[in-house]
């Protein structure tokens, strides 16, 4: 097995030892993670997903084993682990399908809505997991981590383009964002997926979804997964967001927490996209303007940042273009 890629010969030997014969291996598109994935066609006619964790990512393999067990025990639909050897960084997973919820973005609203409703229900079930075993998996998404994520956005994208203003204006902006993170962190944390978005949800029969990429399960702010689902780089139609967020968060305090989480999450994503671009993955750059626009929408609705939102809209206008005028209409 090489350091970075799946070695087909070594994989075939490993599968053979477990009584499976590899017929064909189809590499799957990767992301910025060091993990590598492929779809395996087996001699018995079955299909499975091969995950390879290079040495620097082996801890993720072990965490995926633990999070799979936790979620499976709670009847949350996740791909089954068919075979695993984290020492080698190899895992064979049930193939949940080749399309994600993101791939349904051109489908009629009636076709997508049942899957979103299922995802909202699953987010609530994840939040209801026992906290003790989840706390052992990953560092909590607490005030410090929330602020550090926004610091990356400030340092890599906002400050270099003077999008926070100068002097007292910038200090006011950063103070407001710090207060927003502090308010998020005040609420009792609950288990959250951490990256609960359309690309990590596979449509299933009957309007259900299967949850992928859950090894970052940790404690975090209530409503964080809902905010992630409804505010990632594929934005569901406004009517879906309004309907699902209102149904899941009937209390005013919960809705304020949702806007805080959505503002932090989208701003964090802008910094992540900028960091990816700095590493050569520039395909994320077109996602920045719509994501920044979505952040502005929620910043205007969060108590800690509502007063600075108009000035941010003015400062961000060169990046947002026509989006700025409609950023609060969603």
Legacy VTK file of the C-alpha trace (Angstrom):
# vtk DataFile Version 3.0
C-alpha trace
ASCII
DATASET POLYDATA
POINTS 330 float
0.000 0.000 0.000
1.407 3.349 -1.014
1.278 6.355 1.240
-1.417 8.299 -0.584
-3.336 6.103 -3.046
-5.196 2.809 -3.054
-2.938 -0.044 -4.146
-5.241 -2.352 -6.114
-3.033 -5.416 -5.697
-2.752 -5.016 -1.935
-6.480 -4.353 -1.730
-7.306 -7.509 -3.720
-5.075 -9.549 -1.421
-6.733 -8.082 1.675
-10.228 -8.758 0.342
-9.257 -12.295 -0.689
-8.158 -13.064 2.853
-11.696 -12.216 3.937
-13.305 -14.399 1.274
-14.053 -11.651 -1.265
-12.681 -11.431 -4.788
-12.182 -8.053 -6.428
-13.333 -7.826 -10.053
-12.948 -4.120 -10.743
-12.051 -0.917 -8.905
-13.405 2.496 -9.888
-11.688 5.433 -8.161
-14.150 8.029 -6.901
-13.597 11.795 -7.070
-11.705 12.976 -4.030
-11.802 16.131 -1.986
-9.145 17.954 -0.006
-9.042 15.170 2.589
-6.120 12.708 2.421
-8.643 9.853 2.361
-9.207 8.041 -0.915
-12.359 6.246 -2.022
-13.220 3.764 -4.771
-16.212 1.689 -5.777
-15.394 -2.016 -5.837
-17.185 -4.546 -8.041
-16.929 -7.964 -6.411
-16.948 -11.384 -8.038
-20.256 -12.322 -6.385
-21.962 -9.428 -8.170
-21.997 -7.145 -5.153
-20.661 -3.626 -4.899
-18.978 -1.887 -2.004
-17.045 1.269 -1.217
-13.359 1.040 -0.383
-11.961 3.725 1.898
-8.218 4.148 2.262
-6.805 6.189 5.146
-3.118 7.065 4.651
-0.922 6.966 7.767
-1.623 10.561 8.813
-5.388 9.868 8.706
-5.505 6.483 10.471
-7.104 7.989 13.573
-10.037 8.961 11.362
-10.491 5.304 10.458
-10.788 4.334 14.103
-13.167 7.194 14.833
-15.318 6.154 11.872
-15.605 2.680 13.380
-16.782 4.165 16.677
-19.206 6.668 15.167
-20.674 3.995 12.892
-21.413 1.838 15.936
-22.967 4.747 17.871
-25.202 5.816 15.005
-26.182 2.272 14.059
-27.177 1.528 17.650
-29.439 4.596 17.549
-31.075 3.342 14.307
-29.631 6.258 12.349
-29.068 5.084 8.749
-25.355 4.884 7.955
-23.456 2.533 5.616
-22.483 -0.713 7.304
-18.813 -1.519 7.722
-18.314 -4.835 5.923
-14.655 -5.182 6.831
-12.084 -2.959 8.479
-8.346 -2.939 9.157
-7.363 0.468 10.494
-3.784 -0.671 10.979
-3.569 -0.841 7.200
-5.953 2.080 6.741
-8.446 -0.035 4.790
-12.193 -0.194 5.174
-14.909 -1.833 3.080
-18.294 -0.148 3.333
-21.810 -0.814 2.181
-22.447 1.119 -1.049
-25.270 3.540 -0.253
-25.488 4.830 -3.823
-23.739 7.136 -6.245
-25.914 10.240 -5.853
-26.187 12.576 -2.893
-28.912 15.022 -1.954
-26.807 17.685 -3.687
-27.279 15.819 -6.976
-31.059 16.281 -6.696
-30.764 20.085 -6.753
-32.433 20.329 -10.184
-35.332 18.066 -9.200
-38.772 19.558 -8.450
-39.285 20.753 -4.900
-41.824 17.993 -4.222
-39.176 15.413 -5.101
-36.577 16.847 -2.711
-38.721 17.853 0.231
-39.232 14.350 1.744
-35.454 13.852 1.852
-34.946 17.193 3.593
-37.691 16.346 6.083
-36.006 13.017 6.774
-32.657 14.772 7.238
-34.168 17.215 9.744
-35.575 14.293 11.746
-32.195 12.534 11.675
-30.450 15.704 12.891
-32.778 15.684 15.894
-31.965 12.022 16.560
-28.245 12.714 16.377
-28.707 15.536 18.906
-30.445 13.039 21.205
-27.502 10.596 21.267
-25.937 9.989 24.697
-23.395 12.720 25.291
-20.782 10.741 27.238
-19.501 8.522 24.374
-19.731 11.399 21.885
-17.618 13.611 24.142
-14.763 11.098 23.875
-14.606 11.208 20.074
-13.495 14.721 19.143
-12.871 18.114 20.773
-16.165 19.932 21.381
-17.332 22.667 19.065
-17.070 25.174 21.905
-16.553 28.919 22.021
-12.822 28.668 21.439
-13.128 26.464 18.366
-15.984 28.545 16.965
-13.858 31.701 17.313
-10.796 30.015 15.806
-12.822 29.002 12.759
-13.880 32.604 12.223
-10.303 33.768 12.796
-9.302 31.760 9.725
-12.037 33.521 7.730
-10.861 36.910 8.960
-7.178 36.240 8.324
-7.500 34.441 4.985
-10.355 36.292 3.322
-11.973 39.246 5.071
-8.980 41.202 6.381
-6.806 40.939 3.233
-9.677 42.484 1.236
-10.498 45.106 3.882
-13.978 43.604 4.267
-14.134 44.432 7.992
-13.117 48.056 7.659
-10.313 49.811 9.516
-9.649 50.894 13.077
-12.744 51.211 15.249
-14.976 49.698 12.562
-12.925 46.516 12.377
-12.773 46.268 16.171
-16.562 46.575 16.345
-16.985 43.865 13.718
-14.654 41.431 15.442
-16.234 42.142 18.830
-19.677 41.371 17.411
-18.462 38.074 15.948
-16.825 37.146 19.270
-20.100 37.852 21.073
-21.970 35.703 18.571
-19.633 32.747 19.228
-19.921 33.259 22.987
-23.722 33.231 22.766
-23.622 30.016 20.725
-21.369 28.373 23.294
-23.578 29.303 26.270
-26.220 26.727 25.454
-25.881 23.152 26.687
-24.004 21.267 23.940
-25.535 18.304 22.139
-24.118 15.689 19.765
-23.771 16.977 16.217
-22.488 15.496 12.974
-20.390 18.626 12.335
-20.719 18.480 8.509
-24.400 17.676 8.044
-24.868 18.886 4.478
-26.371 17.794 1.176
-23.164 16.197 -0.125
-23.013 13.924 2.944
-26.604 12.678 2.611
-27.589 9.949 0.138
-31.254 9.814 -0.922
-32.882 6.533 0.037
-36.156 4.846 -0.802
-39.313 6.383 0.586
-37.795 9.834 1.010
-35.165 8.780 3.523
-31.470 9.593 3.606
-28.305 7.712 4.540
-25.672 9.679 6.465
-22.039 9.719 5.281
-18.753 11.158 6.565
-19.699 11.136 10.234
-16.285 10.590 11.859
-16.238 14.197 13.157
-19.249 13.582 15.415
-18.833 15.728 18.536
-20.630 17.937 21.038
-21.656 21.331 19.703
-24.339 24.024 19.777
-27.978 22.899 19.543
-29.277 23.462 16.038
-25.822 23.391 14.458
-26.608 20.416 12.201
-29.885 21.986 11.076
-28.026 25.205 10.269
-25.460 23.182 8.313
-28.132 21.330 6.340
-30.062 24.430 5.335
-27.092 26.750 4.788
-24.312 24.889 3.024
-22.990 25.846 -0.413
-26.076 24.234 -1.971
-28.806 26.422 -0.554
-32.249 24.830 -0.434
-35.060 27.050 -1.694
-36.108 29.722 0.805
-39.477 28.058 1.299
-37.802 24.816 2.370
-35.535 26.590 4.848
-38.411 28.625 6.311
-40.713 25.609 6.598
-38.199 23.196 8.071
-36.482 25.613 10.444
-39.817 26.881 11.780
-41.071 23.336 12.328
-37.891 22.189 14.059
-37.374 25.357 16.114
-40.745 26.688 17.302
-39.336 28.737 20.201
-37.942 32.228 19.589
-34.771 31.387 21.516
-34.172 28.359 19.339
-34.612 30.427 16.178
-32.077 32.973 17.427
-29.658 30.121 18.128
-30.284 28.814 14.611
-29.409 32.178 13.051
-26.241 32.368 15.172
-25.186 28.878 14.127
-25.971 29.543 10.463
-24.013 32.810 10.531
-20.985 31.153 12.135
-21.185 28.101 9.890
-21.374 30.048 6.630
-18.618 32.468 7.653
-16.478 29.498 8.671
-17.092 27.966 5.241
-15.796 31.110 3.521
-12.505 30.718 5.394
-12.390 27.025 4.537
-12.908 27.727 0.834
-10.159 30.358 0.928
-7.823 27.904 2.670
-8.605 25.234 0.061
-7.776 27.711 -2.711
-4.448 28.505 -1.063
-3.661 24.777 -1.250
-4.500 24.670 -4.963
-8.163 23.604 -4.782
-9.622 26.677 -6.454
-12.903 25.083 -7.496
-14.389 26.299 -4.217
-13.807 29.986 -4.966
-17.127 30.482 -6.854
-18.927 29.328 -3.696
-17.641 32.270 -1.657
-20.012 35.051 -2.829
-23.258 33.074 -2.274
-21.967 31.724 1.035
-20.968 35.203 2.204
-24.383 36.472 1.165
-26.052 33.756 3.231
-23.858 34.691 6.186
-24.976 38.311 5.878
-28.614 37.222 5.928
-28.152 35.427 9.249
-25.844 38.041 10.768
-28.676 40.524 10.305
-30.997 38.220 12.280
-28.615 37.329 15.139
-28.900 39.760 18.088
-25.134 40.055 18.560
-24.434 41.087 14.956
-27.624 42.756 13.724
-26.286 46.265 14.353
-23.099 45.723 12.331
-24.832 43.880 9.460
-25.697 47.034 7.455
-22.067 48.167 7.515
-20.927 44.669 6.562
-23.337 44.738 3.639
-21.705 47.957 2.453
-18.176 46.630 2.946
-18.917 43.310 1.271
-20.688 44.814 -1.752
-17.627 44.456 -4.042
-17.615 40.697 -3.385
-21.371 40.148 -3.299
-22.354 42.277 -6.293
-26.083 41.931 -6.936
-26.408 39.374 -4.164
-26.091 42.003 -1.426
-29.464 43.572 -2.196
-31.247 40.246 -1.867
-29.258 38.787 0.988
-32.042 39.371 3.521
-34.920 38.246 1.360
-34.375 34.481 1.676
LINES 1 331
330 0 1 2 3 4 5 6 7 8 9 10 11 12 13 14 15 16 17 18 19 20 21 22 23 24 25 26 27 28 29 30 31 32 33 34 35 36 37 38 39 40 41 42 43 44 45 46 47 48 49 50 51 52 53 54 55 56 57 58 59 60 61 62 63 64 65 66 67 68 69 70 71 72 73 74 75 76 77 78 79 80 81 82 83 84 85 86 87 88 89 90 91 92 93 94 95 96 97 98 99 100 101 102 103 104 105 106 107 108 109 110 111 112 113 114 115 116 117 118 119 120 121 122 123 124 125 126 127 128 129 130 131 132 133 134 135 136 137 138 139 140 141 142 143 144 145 146 147 148 149 150 151 152 153 154 155 156 157 158 159 160 161 162 163 164 165 166 167 168 169 170 171 172 173 174 175 176 177 178 179 180 181 182 183 184 185 186 187 188 189 190 191 192 193 194 195 196 197 198 199 200 201 202 203 204 205 206 207 208 209 210 211 212 213 214 215 216 217 218 219 220 221 222 223 224 225 226 227 228 229 230 231 232 233 234 235 236 237 238 239 240 241 242 243 244 245 246 247 248 249 250 251 252 253 254 255 256 257 258 259 260 261 262 263 264 265 266 267 268 269 270 271 272 273 274 275 276 277 278 279 280 281 282 283 284 285 286 287 288 289 290 291 292 293 294 295 296 297 298 299 300 301 302 303 304 305 306 307 308 309 310 311 312 313 314 315 316 317 318 319 320 321 322 323 324 325 326 327 328 329
